[in-house]
Amino acid sequence: MGNRRQKHEQDTAIKLRFYFMSLWLLFVLIFLLTVDIPICFSKDAHFIGFGPLLKRNWLAFISLLFAILGWLVASREKQRWAGVTNPPYKIESIKNENYEYLTFLTTYIIPLICIDLTKIRYVFVLAVLLVLIGFIFIRMDLYCGNPTLALMGYRLYRAEIKGVDAPDGIVLISKDRLSKRSAIKWIPIDKYVWIAKEIKNDVG
């Protein structure tokens, strides 16, 4: 029971990191939309001070901080995925799922930046929406449709793997262009989601 609970907590932590990574682009866009740094070229112009600047741009600074943290999380995950070491498998059938990246972007990211962020009430609504979307994405295992992964060069596939029982196939996240009969090394994100790397030698 203890090992199962620990495994569940580890899986949830990984999914939370994936979801946080997926919001990187949203935080960048919010920063660009809300940053307000007054610029004046008159002779009597002076710096307004860090306090007023922070008060004027608090949402922009928070968004910038989250964007930096999101990219750091993505970079750390990328380093961890470099150690793909599990025994190889062979792909029996595969289809491209890259449209999921665009679906996430057009369905969630773009509508969210249309919220009026000049009013604190709507900023609060945005925060609540992000928590609810994250909860749904983690519970329904939809966190793979992650536009940050696309920016990092990863492709998304759904494949049937020889010797692996997966009713709906395995979701593969890979920088390689995988195809039918490709041999892969892999590490699991969860039972049916793997980071995969193609290997050239054949697998029996």
N, C-alpha and C positions, 0 to 999 in steps of 0.2 A: 504493500500500500504506500509506504514511504517513497519507494523508488518511482512508483507511478505518479505520485503527486509532484515529485521533483521534476520528472520528465515533462509533466503538464506545465509547470511553472517556466521551465526552460523554453518550451515551445511558444508559450504566450509572450515571453520576453523577446524572442526572435521576431514574432509577428508584430509586436509593438515597434520594434526597430524598423521593420519594413514599412509600416504605416507612417512613422515619423519621416523616413526617407522620402516617401511618396509626396509629402507636403512641402518639400524643399522649394519647388518651383512656385507654389502658392505664396510662401513667405517672401520670396524674392519679388514677386509681383506686387504684393502688399507694400513692401518697402518702397518700390518705385512709384506706387500710386500715392503714398502718404507722406513721403519725405518732403520737408518744407524748410529749406535753408535760405534765408533772405540774403540776397546779394545786392550790394549797392556800390556804385563807383564814384559817388560824390566825394568831395574833399573832406567833408566832415563825417564820413561814414566810420562806424566803429563796431567792434565785435559785441554782440548783444549779451554774451556770457553763456557759460555752459548750462546754468540753471534754466534760463528761459528757452535755450535751444532744446534741452531735454524735454521740457514741458510741452514745447511746440511739436516735438517729434517722438513722443513716447512710444506710439504704436509702431512707427517706422524702425526705431531702435530695437524694440522687442522682436519685430519680424526679422530684422537683420541678424540678431543673435540666434534665433531659431533656425534661420537659413544656414548660418555657419555651423551650428550644431548638427543639423541634418546632413550637411556635406561631410562633416567629420565622421559621423556614424556610417555613412555610405562608404567612405574611404576605408574605415576599419573593417567593415564587412567584406569589402573587396580583397583586402589583404588576407583575411581569414579564408576566403573561398579559394585563394591561390593554392592552398594545401589540399587539393582534391586527391584523395588517396584510396578510396574504397575500391574493391575489386571491380573489374570492368563488366559491363553488360552490353548486349547488342539490342539495337532498336529494330523492332519488327514493322512498325508503321508509325507515321509521324505527320502532324499538321501544324502549320504556322498559326500562332496565337497573338502575333504582334499587335493586332487590332485592339487588344485589351488596353494597351498603353494609351491609344487615342481615345478609347471609350472613357477611361478614367479622367483624362484631361478635359474632354468636352462635357462630360456629365457632372463632374464635381469641381474641378479647379476653376474653369472659366465662369460658371454661375456664381461661385463664392466670391470672386473678386468684383462682382457687380453689386455687392451689398454696399450701402452707404456707410463707409468707414469713418465719416466725420462725426457721427453720433455714437456716443458710448453705448446706447441701447443696442444698436446693431452690431457693434463690436462684441458685446456679450452674446448676442444671438449667434454670431459667427463661431465663437468659442464653444457654445453648446452644440452647434451643428458638427463641428470637428470631432468632439467627443462621441456623439451619437454615430457618426459615419465610421469612426475608428472602431467602435464597439461592434457594429454590423459587419465591417470588413474582416475583423479578426474572427468573429463567431462563424461567419460564412466562408472563411478562407478565400477572400477576394483580394487579399493584399498583394498578390503577384502582379496585378495590372498597375505597375508602378512606373510612372514616366521618368523618374530619376534613374531607374535601371536602363531605360532606353538611352538617356543622355550619357550613361557610362558605357554604352556599347553592347549591352546584353540583349539577346533575343529571347522570345518566349515561344515555347512549343508544348504541345500535348502529344504524348507518345505512348505506344504499347511496347513494353520491354519484355524481352524473352526471359522467361523464368520468374516474372514478377506478377503477382495477382493484384490488379488494380482495376476495379469495375469501370471507372471513367478514365483510365489511363493515368500516366504520371506527367505532371507539369515540369518541364525542364527549362531552366534558366541558364543560358550559355552564351558566350561570346563567339562561339563557333557556328558555322552554318551546318547544322545537322541535317541528315537525310536518312531515308530508309536504309537499314543495315549498317549505319554508323555504329562504331564501338565507342563507349563512353566510360570515363571514370566519373565519380559523383560523390557528393556529400548531401545529406538530407537537411532540408529546412523543416519539413515535417514528413509524415509517412508518404504522402503523395506529391510532394514538391521537392525537387532536387536541383542543386547547382551542378551542372554537368560540363565536362571538358572532353572533347573528342580525342581519341587516340587512333593512331594509324594502323597498328597491328590488328589483325583479325581476331575475333573471339569465337570459339567453337560453341 
